[in-house]
Amino acid sequence: MGNKSTKQQRYDNASKTGVFALQDKSLSSFPSDALKIPNLRMLTIENCGLAKLPPDIVKTAETLQRLKLPRNKLKKLPDVIAALQNLQQIDLSQNGLEELPEPFFAGMTKLKEATFAQNLLTAFPASIAGATSLKVLDLSNNRLQSLPATLGNLPALEDLLVNNNALAALPPSLASLPRIKRINAEHNGIQKGGIPAGLLRDTPLEIIKLQGNPLGSVEGE
C-alpha cells in the first residue's frame, strides 16, 4: 500500500509540474505511466537499469523539452526518437549505446545541449546538422573513429567535447563553425595535419585541448 501511495503521489506531482523524475531505482521496464502525464516537459530516469526506450516515447513529442536518461543500460534507441522535435536538452551519458538512429537529429532545431559521453559509439549521425540551435555537444569517452562533416553546419555550436575517442583527425568542416569557442580533443589518435588550419585561423576558437595525441606542433596552437 505504501509503495502504491508513493507511486501515485509521484504521478500526481508530475501531472502538476510537468516533471517526472526517478533516480537510483530498479526498473524491469520503462514506467509507461510517465507517458500519460499531460504536458510532460522534463523526463529524468537516472541509474535505474533502464534497458529499453519504448516507441511510445513519441507521445511526448509536443511537450517534452528535456530528456535525461544517464547511467542506465540502453544499447539502442527507437527511430521515433527523431520525432521529439521540441527537445532542448538530451542526456544519454553512461549507457551502453552502440549506435544512434541516423535520422536522430533531423528536425531537432530547438536542441541546445546534447550529451552522449561514456558510451560505445563508433560513429555519429550526419543528421546532427539538423540541430541548428545546438551549443554544447559532448561525445567524450566513446569509440569514435571519425566525426561527420556535417558538424561544420552547426551555426550555434560553442563547445565540442570529443576527448577519449579513437579519432585520427578533426574534420575540415569545423573551420566553418562561426561560434565555436572550446574544443576538447585530448587522448585520441590525432596525427600531424589532423587539425584543420582553418579551425585555428578562421573561427573564434579560444581553447583547443590536444594533450595525449601523437601529433607534433600545431600551427596556431
BAMAR-82094 format. One record per residue: residue number from 1; x, y, z of N, C-alpha, C, O in turn. Coordinates in nm, 2 decimals. Atoms other than C-alpha are relative to their C-alpha. Last residue first. Layout:
# residues N
SITE/NUM/X/Y/Z/X/Y/Z/X/Y/Z/X/Y/Z
...
This chain:
# residues 221
SITE/221/0.04/0.06/-0.13/4.81/2.63/-3.10/0.04/0.10/0.11/0.01/0.06/0.23
SITE/220/0.11/-0.08/-0.07/4.83/2.85/-3.41/-0.04/-0.05/0.13/-0.13/0.01/0.20
SITE/219/-0.01/-0.14/0.03/5.02/2.59/-3.61/-0.12/0.07/0.06/-0.23/0.03/0.05
SITE/218/0.12/-0.04/0.07/5.01/2.26/-3.42/0.01/0.15/-0.03/0.02/0.23/0.06
SITE/217/0.05/-0.14/-0.03/5.33/2.11/-3.31/-0.11/0.03/-0.09/-0.12/-0.02/-0.20
SITE/216/-0.11/-0.09/-0.03/5.36/1.73/-3.35/-0.05/0.14/0.04/-0.16/0.15/0.10
SITE/215/-0.03/-0.10/0.10/5.07/1.49/-3.33/0.12/0.08/0.05/0.16/0.08/0.16
SITE/214/-0.13/0.02/0.06/5.05/1.16/-3.14/0.04/0.11/-0.11/0.11/0.08/-0.20
SITE/213/0.01/0.03/0.14/4.76/1.28/-2.92/0.14/-0.01/-0.06/0.23/0.06/-0.01
SITE/212/0.02/0.14/0.01/4.76/1.28/-2.54/-0.03/-0.05/-0.14/-0.09/-0.15/-0.16
SITE/211/-0.09/0.09/-0.07/4.71/1.65/-2.49/-0.04/-0.15/-0.02/-0.15/-0.18/-0.03
SITE/210/-0.05/0.11/0.08/4.51/1.82/-2.76/0.09/-0.09/0.07/0.16/-0.18/0.00
SITE/209/-0.08/0.09/-0.09/4.29/2.08/-2.58/0.04/-0.13/-0.09/-0.05/-0.20/-0.14
SITE/208/0.00/0.13/0.06/4.16/2.36/-2.80/0.10/-0.09/0.08/0.22/-0.05/0.09
SITE/207/-0.08/0.11/-0.07/4.07/2.69/-2.63/-0.02/-0.13/-0.09/-0.13/-0.17/-0.12
SITE/206/-0.09/-0.05/-0.11/3.96/3.02/-2.77/0.09/-0.10/0.06/0.20/-0.08/0.09
SITE/205/-0.05/0.10/-0.10/3.81/2.93/-3.11/0.09/0.07/0.10/0.19/0.13/0.07
SITE/204/-0.03/-0.06/-0.13/3.66/3.24/-3.28/0.05/-0.09/0.11/0.03/-0.06/0.23
SITE/203/0.11/0.01/-0.09/3.70/3.08/-3.62/0.03/0.07/0.13/0.15/0.11/0.15
SITE/202/0.12/-0.07/0.05/3.92/3.15/-3.93/-0.12/-0.01/0.10/-0.23/0.04/0.06
SITE/201/-0.02/-0.13/0.07/4.27/3.07/-3.83/-0.13/0.08/-0.01/-0.13/0.20/0.00
SITE/200/-0.09/-0.08/-0.08/4.27/2.78/-3.58/0.00/0.14/-0.05/0.02/0.24/0.03
SITE/199/0.06/0.00/-0.14/3.98/2.60/-3.74/0.07/0.09/0.09/0.01/0.16/0.17
SITE/198/0.11/-0.10/0.00/4.11/2.70/-4.09/-0.07/0.01/0.14/-0.12/0.11/0.18
SITE/197/-0.06/-0.14/-0.01/4.43/2.51/-4.03/-0.10/0.11/0.02/-0.09/0.20/0.09
SITE/196/0.02/-0.09/0.11/4.23/2.19/-3.98/0.06/0.14/0.03/0.03/0.20/0.13
SITE/195/0.08/-0.12/-0.05/4.38/1.97/-3.71/-0.01/0.10/-0.11/0.09/0.15/-0.16
SITE/194/0.14/0.04/-0.03/4.48/1.62/-3.83/-0.08/0.12/0.05/-0.20/0.10/0.08
SITE/193/0.08/-0.03/0.11/4.80/1.75/-4.00/-0.15/-0.03/0.02/-0.23/0.00/-0.07
SITE/192/-0.04/-0.13/0.05/5.01/1.57/-3.75/-0.08/0.03/-0.13/-0.09/-0.06/-0.22
SITE/191/-0.13/-0.01/0.06/4.81/1.27/-3.63/0.04/0.15/-0.04/-0.05/0.23/-0.04
SITE/190/-0.01/-0.10/0.10/4.51/1.26/-3.40/0.15/0.02/-0.04/0.24/0.05/0.04
SITE/189/-0.11/0.04/0.08/4.49/0.93/-3.22/0.03/0.10/-0.11/0.07/0.06/-0.22
SITE/188/0.05/0.07/0.12/4.27/1.04/-2.94/0.12/-0.05/-0.07/0.23/-0.07/-0.01
SITE/187/0.00/0.15/-0.01/4.35/1.14/-2.58/-0.08/-0.06/-0.11/-0.17/-0.14/-0.09
SITE/186/-0.11/0.07/-0.06/4.25/1.51/-2.58/-0.01/-0.15/-0.01/-0.12/-0.21/-0.02
SITE/185/-0.03/0.12/0.08/4.01/1.65/-2.83/0.11/-0.08/0.06/0.19/-0.15/-0.02
SITE/184/-0.09/0.09/-0.07/3.85/1.92/-2.61/0.01/-0.13/-0.09/-0.08/-0.21/-0.10
SITE/183/-0.01/0.14/0.04/3.72/2.20/-2.82/0.09/-0.08/0.09/0.21/-0.04/0.11
SITE/182/-0.08/0.10/-0.08/3.61/2.54/-2.69/-0.01/-0.14/-0.07/-0.12/-0.18/-0.09
SITE/181/-0.09/-0.06/-0.10/3.49/2.86/-2.85/0.09/-0.10/0.06/0.21/-0.07/0.08
SITE/180/-0.08/0.09/-0.08/3.30/2.77/-3.17/0.10/0.07/0.09/0.17/0.15/0.05
SITE/179/0.00/-0.04/-0.15/3.07/3.05/-3.28/0.08/-0.10/0.09/0.07/-0.09/0.21
SITE/178/-0.01/-0.14/-0.03/3.10/3.06/-3.66/0.01/0.04/0.14/0.05/0.16/0.17
SITE/177/0.08/-0.02/-0.11/3.18/2.69/-3.73/0.02/0.15/0.05/0.13/0.19/0.09
SITE/176/0.12/-0.08/0.04/3.31/2.67/-4.08/-0.08/0.04/0.12/-0.19/0.11/0.10
SITE/175/-0.04/-0.14/0.02/3.66/2.56/-3.98/-0.11/0.09/-0.04/-0.09/0.21/-0.05
SITE/174/0.01/-0.07/-0.13/3.49/2.25/-3.83/0.05/0.15/-0.02/0.02/0.23/0.06
SITE/173/0.12/-0.08/-0.01/3.44/2.14/-4.19/-0.01/0.08/0.13/-0.09/0.17/0.13
SITE/172/-0.03/-0.14/0.05/3.80/2.02/-4.21/-0.12/0.09/0.01/-0.10/0.21/0.02
SITE/171/0.04/-0.03/0.14/3.70/1.72/-4.00/0.03/0.14/-0.04/0.01/0.23/0.04
SITE/170/0.13/-0.07/-0.01/3.91/1.65/-3.69/-0.04/0.04/-0.14/0.05/0.08/-0.22
SITE/169/0.00/-0.14/0.04/4.17/1.38/-3.73/-0.13/0.06/0.03/-0.23/0.00/0.06
SITE/168/-0.13/-0.03/0.06/4.27/1.03/-3.63/0.02/0.14/-0.05/0.13/0.19/-0.08
SITE/167/0.00/-0.09/0.12/3.99/1.00/-3.38/0.14/0.01/-0.06/0.24/0.03/0.02
SITE/166/-0.10/0.06/0.09/3.98/0.70/-3.15/0.02/0.08/-0.13/0.04/0.02/-0.23
SITE/165/0.06/0.08/0.10/3.79/0.85/-2.85/0.12/-0.06/-0.08/0.23/-0.08/-0.03
SITE/164/0.00/0.15/-0.03/3.90/0.99/-2.52/-0.09/-0.07/-0.10/-0.18/-0.14/-0.06
SITE/163/-0.12/0.06/-0.07/3.82/1.36/-2.58/-0.03/-0.15/0.03/-0.14/-0.19/0.05
SITE/162/-0.02/0.12/0.07/3.54/1.46/-2.83/0.12/-0.08/0.06/0.18/-0.17/0.00
SITE/161/-0.08/0.09/-0.08/3.39/1.75/-2.64/0.01/-0.13/-0.07/-0.09/-0.20/-0.08
SITE/160/0.00/0.14/0.06/3.26/2.03/-2.86/0.10/-0.08/0.08/0.22/-0.05/0.09
SITE/159/-0.09/0.10/-0.08/3.16/2.36/-2.70/-0.01/-0.13/-0.07/-0.12/-0.19/-0.08
SITE/158/-0.11/-0.07/-0.07/3.03/2.67/-2.89/0.10/-0.10/0.07/0.22/-0.07/0.07
SITE/157/-0.08/0.08/-0.09/2.79/2.54/-3.15/0.12/0.08/0.06/0.20/0.14/-0.01
SITE/156/0.00/-0.05/-0.14/2.54/2.80/-3.27/0.10/-0.08/0.09/0.12/-0.04/0.20
SITE/155/-0.03/-0.14/-0.02/2.58/2.78/-3.65/0.01/0.05/0.14/0.07/0.15/0.17
SITE/154/0.07/-0.04/-0.12/2.61/2.40/-3.67/0.03/0.14/0.03/0.14/0.17/0.09
SITE/153/0.13/-0.07/0.04/2.69/2.31/-4.03/-0.07/0.05/0.12/-0.19/0.09/0.11
SITE/152/-0.03/-0.13/0.04/3.05/2.21/-3.96/-0.11/0.09/-0.03/-0.10/0.21/-0.06
SITE/151/-0.02/-0.08/-0.12/2.93/1.91/-3.77/0.03/0.14/-0.03/0.00/0.23/0.05
SITE/150/0.12/-0.09/-0.02/2.80/1.79/-4.11/0.01/0.08/0.13/-0.07/0.17/0.16
SITE/149/-0.03/-0.13/0.05/3.15/1.65/-4.18/-0.11/0.10/0.03/-0.09/0.22/0.03
SITE/148/0.07/-0.03/0.13/3.06/1.36/-3.96/0.04/0.14/-0.04/0.05/0.23/0.04
SITE/147/0.12/-0.08/-0.02/3.32/1.27/-3.70/-0.06/0.04/-0.13/0.01/0.06/-0.23
SITE/146/0.01/-0.12/0.08/3.57/0.98/-3.72/-0.13/0.08/0.04/-0.21/0.03/0.11
SITE/145/-0.11/0.00/0.09/3.69/0.68/-3.53/0.00/0.12/-0.09/0.11/0.15/-0.15
SITE/144/0.01/-0.07/0.13/3.45/0.73/-3.24/0.13/0.00/-0.08/0.24/0.04/-0.02
SITE/143/-0.09/0.07/0.09/3.49/0.48/-2.96/0.00/0.05/-0.14/0.02/-0.02/-0.24
SITE/142/0.07/0.10/0.09/3.33/0.67/-2.68/0.11/-0.07/-0.08/0.22/-0.08/-0.03
SITE/141/-0.01/0.14/-0.06/3.47/0.87/-2.38/-0.09/-0.10/-0.08/-0.18/-0.17/-0.02
SITE/140/-0.13/0.05/-0.06/3.37/1.22/-2.49/-0.02/-0.15/0.05/-0.13/-0.19/0.08
SITE/139/-0.02/0.13/0.05/3.08/1.29/-2.73/0.12/-0.07/0.06/0.18/-0.17/0.01
SITE/138/-0.10/0.08/-0.07/2.96/1.60/-2.56/0.00/-0.14/-0.05/-0.10/-0.21/-0.02
SITE/137/0.01/0.14/0.04/2.79/1.86/-2.78/0.11/-0.08/0.06/0.23/-0.05/0.04
SITE/136/-0.09/0.09/-0.07/2.71/2.20/-2.64/-0.02/-0.14/-0.05/-0.13/-0.19/-0.05
SITE/135/-0.11/-0.08/-0.05/2.55/2.50/-2.83/0.11/-0.09/0.06/0.23/-0.07/0.05
SITE/134/-0.09/0.07/-0.09/2.30/2.33/-3.06/0.12/0.08/0.04/0.19/0.13/-0.04
SITE/133/-0.02/-0.09/-0.12/2.05/2.57/-3.21/0.10/-0.06/0.10/0.12/-0.01/0.21
SITE/132/-0.06/-0.14/0.04/2.08/2.43/-3.57/0.01/0.09/0.12/0.08/0.19/0.11
SITE/131/0.01/-0.07/-0.13/2.03/2.07/-3.46/0.06/0.14/-0.01/0.17/0.16/0.05
SITE/130/0.13/-0.05/-0.02/1.96/1.95/-3.82/-0.02/0.07/0.13/-0.11/0.14/0.15
SITE/129/0.01/-0.13/0.07/2.33/1.92/-3.90/-0.14/0.06/0.03/-0.16/0.18/0.01
SITE/128/-0.03/-0.11/-0.10/2.34/1.64/-3.64/-0.01/0.14/-0.06/-0.04/0.23/0.01
SITE/127/0.11/-0.08/-0.02/2.18/1.43/-3.92/0.02/0.11/0.11/-0.07/0.19/0.13
SITE/126/-0.01/-0.13/0.08/2.52/1.31/-4.01/-0.11/0.09/0.02/-0.10/0.21/-0.01
SITE/125/0.09/-0.03/0.11/2.48/1.05/-3.73/0.03/0.14/-0.07/0.05/0.24/0.00
SITE/124/0.10/-0.10/-0.05/2.78/0.96/-3.51/-0.08/0.05/-0.12/-0.03/0.07/-0.23
SITE/123/0.04/-0.10/0.10/3.00/0.66/-3.54/-0.11/0.09/0.05/-0.17/0.06/0.15
SITE/122/-0.11/0.01/0.09/3.18/0.41/-3.31/-0.02/0.10/-0.12/0.07/0.13/-0.19
SITE/121/0.02/-0.05/0.13/2.96/0.48/-3.01/0.12/-0.01/-0.09/0.23/0.04/-0.05
SITE/120/-0.09/0.08/0.08/3.03/0.27/-2.70/-0.02/0.04/-0.15/-0.01/-0.05/-0.24
SITE/119/0.08/0.10/0.06/2.90/0.51/-2.43/0.10/-0.08/-0.09/0.22/-0.08/-0.07
SITE/118/-0.01/0.14/-0.06/3.07/0.73/-2.19/-0.10/-0.10/-0.05/-0.17/-0.16/0.03
SITE/117/-0.12/0.05/-0.06/2.95/1.07/-2.30/0.00/-0.14/0.06/-0.11/-0.18/0.10
SITE/116/-0.01/0.14/0.03/2.64/1.12/-2.52/0.13/-0.06/0.06/0.18/-0.17/0.01
SITE/115/-0.11/0.07/-0.07/2.54/1.46/-2.40/-0.01/-0.15/-0.03/-0.11/-0.21/0.01
SITE/114/0.01/0.14/0.03/2.34/1.70/-2.62/0.12/-0.07/0.06/0.23/-0.04/0.03
SITE/113/-0.11/0.07/-0.07/2.27/2.07/-2.53/-0.02/-0.15/-0.02/-0.13/-0.20/0.01
SITE/112/-0.12/-0.09/-0.03/2.08/2.33/-2.73/0.11/-0.08/0.06/0.23/-0.04/0.05
SITE/111/-0.09/0.07/-0.09/1.81/2.13/-2.92/0.12/0.09/0.03/0.19/0.14/-0.07
SITE/110/0.00/-0.07/-0.13/1.55/2.36/-3.07/0.10/-0.05/0.10/0.12/0.00/0.21
SITE/109/-0.06/-0.14/0.01/1.61/2.27/-3.43/0.00/0.07/0.13/0.06/0.18/0.13
SITE/108/-0.02/-0.06/-0.14/1.57/1.90/-3.36/0.06/0.14/0.00/0.17/0.16/0.05
SITE/107/0.09/-0.12/-0.02/1.42/1.81/-3.70/0.02/0.06/0.13/-0.07/0.14/0.18
SITE/106/0.05/-0.07/0.12/1.69/1.58/-3.84/-0.09/0.12/0.02/-0.07/0.22/-0.05
SITE/105/0.01/-0.14/-0.03/1.86/1.50/-3.51/-0.07/0.08/-0.11/-0.06/0.20/-0.11
SITE/104/0.01/-0.04/-0.14/1.81/1.12/-3.49/-0.03/0.15/0.01/-0.13/0.19/0.07
SITE/103/0.07/-0.13/0.01/1.77/1.05/-3.86/-0.02/0.07/0.13/-0.10/0.16/0.14
SITE/102/-0.05/-0.10/0.09/2.06/0.80/-3.85/-0.08/0.13/0.00/-0.02/0.24/0.00
SITE/101/0.07/0.00/0.13/1.94/0.62/-3.54/0.05/0.11/-0.09/0.07/0.22/-0.04
SITE/100/0.12/-0.09/-0.01/2.22/0.61/-3.28/-0.07/-0.01/-0.13/-0.01/-0.02/-0.24
SITE/99/0.04/-0.07/0.12/2.47/0.33/-3.23/-0.12/0.09/0.03/-0.19/0.07/0.12
SITE/98/-0.09/0.04/0.10/2.65/0.13/-2.96/-0.02/0.07/-0.13/0.07/0.08/-0.22
SITE/97/0.04/-0.03/0.13/2.48/0.29/-2.66/0.11/-0.04/-0.10/0.22/0.01/-0.09
SITE/96/-0.08/0.09/0.08/2.59/0.12/-2.34/-0.03/0.02/-0.15/-0.03/-0.08/-0.23
SITE/95/0.09/0.12/0.04/2.47/0.39/-2.11/0.09/-0.10/-0.07/0.22/-0.10/-0.05
SITE/94/-0.02/0.12/-0.09/2.69/0.64/-1.92/-0.11/-0.10/-0.02/-0.16/-0.16/0.07
SITE/93/-0.14/0.04/-0.04/2.56/0.96/-2.09/0.00/-0.13/0.08/-0.10/-0.16/0.15
SITE/92/0.00/0.15/0.01/2.22/0.98/-2.26/0.13/-0.06/0.04/0.18/-0.16/-0.01
SITE/91/-0.12/0.06/-0.07/2.15/1.34/-2.17/-0.02/-0.15/0.00/-0.10/-0.20/0.07
SITE/90/0.00/0.14/-0.01/1.92/1.54/-2.40/0.13/-0.05/0.06/0.24/-0.01/0.02
SITE/89/-0.11/0.07/-0.06/1.84/1.91/-2.38/-0.02/-0.15/0.00/-0.13/-0.20/0.02
SITE/88/-0.11/-0.09/-0.01/1.62/2.14/-2.58/0.13/-0.06/0.06/0.24/0.00/0.05
SITE/87/-0.11/0.02/-0.10/1.38/1.88/-2.71/0.10/0.12/0.00/0.14/0.17/-0.11
SITE/86/0.01/-0.12/-0.09/1.08/2.02/-2.91/0.11/-0.02/0.11/0.12/0.07/0.20
SITE/85/-0.06/-0.12/0.07/1.15/1.79/-3.21/-0.01/0.13/0.09/0.03/0.23/0.05
SITE/84/0.00/-0.08/-0.12/1.10/1.46/-3.03/0.06/0.14/-0.03/0.17/0.17/0.01
SITE/83/0.13/-0.08/0.00/1.01/1.29/-3.36/0.00/0.10/0.12/-0.09/0.18/0.13
SITE/82/-0.02/-0.11/0.08/1.37/1.17/-3.40/-0.12/0.09/-0.01/-0.11/0.21/-0.05
SITE/81/-0.05/-0.10/-0.09/1.31/0.94/-3.10/0.03/0.13/-0.09/0.03/0.24/-0.03
SITE/80/0.10/-0.11/-0.02/1.09/0.75/-3.34/0.05/0.11/0.09/-0.01/0.21/0.11
SITE/79/-0.01/-0.10/0.10/1.39/0.55/-3.46/-0.09/0.12/0.03/-0.06/0.23/-0.01
SITE/78/0.10/0.02/0.11/1.39/0.36/-3.13/0.02/0.12/-0.10/0.05/0.23/-0.06
SITE/77/0.11/-0.09/-0.02/1.72/0.38/-2.93/-0.10/-0.02/-0.12/-0.06/-0.05/-0.23
SITE/76/0.05/-0.06/0.12/1.99/0.12/-2.89/-0.12/0.09/0.04/-0.18/0.08/0.14
SITE/75/-0.10/0.03/0.10/2.22/0.00/-2.61/-0.05/0.05/-0.14/0.04/0.09/-0.22
SITE/74/0.05/-0.01/0.14/2.04/0.15/-2.31/0.11/-0.03/-0.10/0.22/0.02/-0.09
SITE/73/-0.06/0.11/0.08/2.17/0.02/-1.98/-0.05/0.00/-0.14/-0.07/-0.11/-0.20
SITE/72/0.09/0.11/0.02/2.13/0.32/-1.75/0.06/-0.11/-0.08/0.18/-0.11/-0.09
SITE/71/-0.03/0.11/-0.09/2.36/0.58/-1.61/-0.11/-0.11/0.00/-0.15/-0.15/0.10
SITE/70/-0.14/0.04/-0.03/2.21/0.89/-1.77/0.00/-0.13/0.09/-0.09/-0.15/0.16
SITE/69/0.00/0.14/-0.03/1.85/0.91/-1.91/0.14/-0.05/0.03/0.18/-0.15/-0.02
SITE/68/-0.12/0.04/-0.07/1.77/1.28/-1.92/0.00/-0.14/0.05/-0.08/-0.18/0.14
SITE/67/0.00/0.15/-0.02/1.51/1.40/-2.17/0.14/-0.04/0.05/0.24/-0.02/-0.01
SITE/66/-0.12/0.05/-0.06/1.44/1.78/-2.15/-0.02/-0.15/0.02/-0.11/-0.20/0.09
SITE/65/-0.11/-0.09/0.02/1.19/1.97/-2.36/0.13/-0.06/0.05/0.24/-0.03/-0.01
SITE/64/-0.13/0.04/-0.07/0.90/1.72/-2.39/0.11/0.09/-0.05/0.14/0.10/-0.16
SITE/63/-0.03/-0.08/-0.12/0.57/1.90/-2.49/0.14/-0.03/0.06/0.19/0.06/0.13
SITE/62/0.04/-0.13/0.01/0.47/1.80/-2.85/0.04/0.09/0.12/0.04/0.21/0.12
SITE/61/-0.07/-0.09/0.09/0.68/1.49/-2.87/-0.04/0.15/0.00/0.04/0.23/-0.02
SITE/60/-0.04/-0.12/-0.08/0.56/1.32/-2.55/0.05/0.11/-0.10/0.10/0.21/-0.05
SITE/59/0.12/-0.06/-0.06/0.36/1.05/-2.73/0.03/0.14/0.07/-0.05/0.22/0.09
SITE/58/0.05/-0.10/0.10/0.67/0.97/-2.93/-0.12/0.07/0.05/-0.15/0.18/0.00
SITE/57/-0.06/-0.12/-0.04/0.80/0.79/-2.62/-0.04/0.12/-0.09/-0.04/0.23/-0.06
SITE/56/0.10/-0.09/-0.05/0.56/0.52/-2.73/0.05/0.14/0.05/-0.03/0.23/0.09
SITE/55/0.04/-0.09/0.11/0.84/0.37/-2.92/-0.10/0.10/0.04/-0.12/0.20/-0.02
SITE/54/0.11/0.04/0.09/0.96/0.24/-2.59/-0.03/0.09/-0.11/-0.01/0.21/-0.10
SITE/53/0.09/-0.11/0.01/1.31/0.31/-2.45/-0.11/-0.04/-0.10/-0.08/-0.07/-0.21
SITE/52/0.07/-0.02/0.13/1.49/-0.01/-2.35/-0.09/0.12/0.01/-0.16/0.14/0.11
SITE/51/-0.06/0.07/0.11/1.74/-0.12/-2.09/-0.06/0.03/-0.14/-0.01/0.00/-0.24
SITE/50/0.09/0.00/0.11/1.66/0.10/-1.79/0.08/-0.05/-0.13/0.18/0.00/-0.16
SITE/49/-0.01/0.12/0.07/1.88/-0.01/-1.50/-0.09/-0.01/-0.13/-0.11/-0.12/-0.18
SITE/48/0.11/0.09/-0.04/1.76/0.27/-1.28/0.00/-0.13/-0.08/-0.09/-0.21/-0.07
SITE/47/-0.05/0.12/-0.07/2.06/0.49/-1.27/-0.11/-0.09/0.05/-0.12/-0.12/0.17
SITE/46/-0.14/0.01/-0.02/1.88/0.80/-1.38/0.04/-0.11/0.09/-0.02/-0.13/0.20
SITE/45/-0.01/0.13/-0.06/1.53/0.84/-1.53/0.15/-0.03/0.01/0.22/-0.05/-0.09
SITE/44/-0.13/0.04/-0.06/1.45/1.21/-1.59/-0.01/-0.14/0.06/-0.09/-0.17/0.15
SITE/43/0.00/0.14/-0.04/1.17/1.33/-1.81/0.14/-0.04/0.04/0.23/-0.04/-0.04
SITE/42/-0.13/0.06/-0.04/1.11/1.70/-1.84/-0.02/-0.14/0.05/-0.10/-0.17/0.14
SITE/41/-0.10/-0.08/0.06/0.82/1.88/-2.03/0.14/-0.05/0.04/0.24/-0.02/-0.03
SITE/40/-0.13/0.05/-0.05/0.53/1.64/-1.97/0.11/0.08/-0.07/0.13/0.07/-0.19
SITE/39/-0.09/-0.11/0.01/0.22/1.85/-2.07/0.14/-0.04/0.07/0.20/0.04/0.13
SITE/38/0.03/-0.11/0.09/-0.02/1.58/-1.96/0.11/0.10/0.01/0.16/0.13/0.12
SITE/37/0.00/-0.12/-0.07/0.14/1.27/-1.79/-0.03/0.12/-0.10/0.05/0.13/-0.19
SITE/36/0.14/-0.05/-0.01/0.04/0.96/-1.97/-0.01/0.14/0.07/-0.12/0.19/0.08
SITE/35/0.04/-0.05/0.14/0.39/0.89/-2.09/-0.14/0.05/0.00/-0.19/0.10/-0.10
SITE/34/-0.06/-0.13/0.02/0.50/0.86/-1.73/-0.04/0.06/-0.13/-0.04/0.18/-0.14
SITE/33/0.09/-0.10/-0.05/0.25/0.58/-1.68/0.06/0.14/-0.02/-0.01/0.24/-0.03
SITE/32/0.09/-0.05/0.11/0.47/0.37/-1.91/-0.09/0.11/0.05/-0.14/0.19/-0.03
SITE/31/0.13/-0.04/-0.08/0.74/0.34/-1.64/-0.10/0.06/-0.10/-0.10/0.18/-0.11
SITE/30/0.03/-0.14/0.00/1.00/0.17/-1.88/-0.13/0.03/0.08/-0.23/-0.04/0.05
SITE/29/0.05/-0.05/0.12/1.07/-0.19/-1.78/-0.02/0.15/0.01/-0.02/0.21/0.12
SITE/28/0.00/0.11/0.09/1.22/-0.40/-1.51/-0.04/0.04/-0.14/-0.01/-0.03/-0.24
SITE/27/0.11/0.01/0.09/1.32/-0.09/-1.32/0.01/-0.12/-0.09/0.12/-0.15/-0.14
SITE/26/-0.02/0.12/0.08/1.54/-0.08/-1.01/-0.12/-0.02/-0.09/-0.23/-0.05/-0.04
SITE/25/0.11/0.10/-0.02/1.55/0.27/-0.86/0.04/-0.12/-0.09/0.12/-0.11/-0.18
SITE/24/-0.05/0.11/-0.09/1.85/0.50/-0.82/-0.11/-0.10/0.04/-0.11/-0.14/0.15
SITE/23/-0.14/0.02/-0.01/1.67/0.80/-0.97/0.03/-0.11/0.10/-0.03/-0.13/0.21
SITE/22/-0.03/0.12/-0.08/1.32/0.87/-1.10/0.15/-0.02/0.01/0.22/0.00/-0.10
SITE/21/-0.14/0.04/-0.03/1.20/1.20/-1.22/0.01/-0.12/0.09/-0.06/-0.13/0.19
SITE/20/0.00/0.14/-0.06/0.88/1.32/-1.39/0.15/-0.04/0.02/0.23/-0.03/-0.07
SITE/19/-0.14/0.05/-0.02/0.84/1.70/-1.44/-0.01/-0.14/0.06/-0.07/-0.15/0.17
SITE/18/-0.05/0.04/0.13/0.52/1.85/-1.59/0.14/-0.06/0.00/0.21/-0.07/-0.10
SITE/17/-0.12/-0.08/0.03/0.46/2.03/-1.26/0.05/-0.03/-0.14/0.12/0.05/-0.20
SITE/16/0.01/-0.14/-0.03/0.10/1.93/-1.18/0.12/0.08/-0.05/0.11/0.19/-0.10
SITE/15/0.11/-0.06/0.08/0.09/1.60/-1.35/-0.01/0.15/0.02/-0.05/0.22/-0.07
SITE/14/-0.05/-0.02/0.13/0.44/1.52/-1.21/-0.11/0.06/-0.09/-0.08/0.13/-0.18
SITE/13/-0.09/-0.12/0.00/0.31/1.58/-0.86/0.05/0.03/-0.14/0.06/0.14/-0.18
SITE/12/0.08/-0.12/-0.02/0.02/1.34/-0.92/0.08/0.13/0.00/0.04/0.23/-0.06
SITE/11/0.07/-0.04/0.13/0.24/1.09/-1.08/-0.08/0.12/0.02/-0.10/0.20/-0.07
SITE/10/-0.10/-0.04/0.10/0.48/1.09/-0.78/-0.07/0.04/-0.13/-0.03/0.14/-0.19
SITE/9/-0.04/-0.14/-0.04/0.19/1.08/-0.53/0.10/0.05/-0.10/0.09/0.17/-0.14
SITE/8/0.11/-0.09/0.03/0.06/0.77/-0.70/0.03/0.15/0.02/0.00/0.23/-0.06
SITE/7/0.01/-0.01/0.14/0.39/0.60/-0.68/-0.11/0.09/-0.05/-0.09/0.17/-0.14
SITE/6/-0.12/-0.08/0.04/0.43/0.69/-0.31/0.00/0.01/-0.16/0.02/0.12/-0.21
SITE/5/0.02/-0.14/-0.04/0.08/0.56/-0.24/0.11/0.09/-0.05/0.08/0.20/-0.10
SITE/4/0.10/-0.05/0.09/0.14/0.24/-0.43/-0.03/0.14/0.02/-0.04/0.22/-0.07
SITE/3/-0.06/-0.02/0.13/0.46/0.18/-0.24/-0.09/0.06/-0.10/-0.06/0.15/-0.18
SITE/2/-0.09/-0.12/-0.01/0.28/0.24/0.09/0.07/0.03/-0.13/0.07/0.14/-0.17
SITE/1/0.08/-0.12/0.00/0.00/0.00/0.00/0.09/0.13/0.00/0.06/0.22/-0.07
